Amino acid sequence: MAITKEHKILKYEIVGDFRNIQVLEALIVKEDGVEIARKEFRKSFNPSQDTSKESDEIKGLASLFHTESIKSAFNEHIENQNILINERT
């Protein structure tokens, strides 16, 4: 009776102006090769987040889509949002 756990990427999407990476993953528990439990969860990564501890697939997507120009535009957008928030308070 062998119980195993498997992490699996089910789907990923690149969305928005800043190319956010959205990931749907599953943790699958199997007993003797037969799935007995599954938990799905989501993660997302914006251009300013560190993906160095993620899977090679996610790191590859980040290097492809989170270019220096996208990172710069994202950081500028965040700074502008902070200015607007500070002006309101």
Secondary structure, DSSP 8 states (H G I E B T S, - for coil): --EEEEEEEEEEEEETTTTEEEEEEEEEEEETTEEEEEEEEEEEE-TTS--TTS-HHHHHHHHHHS-HHHHHHHHHHHHHHHHHHHHH-
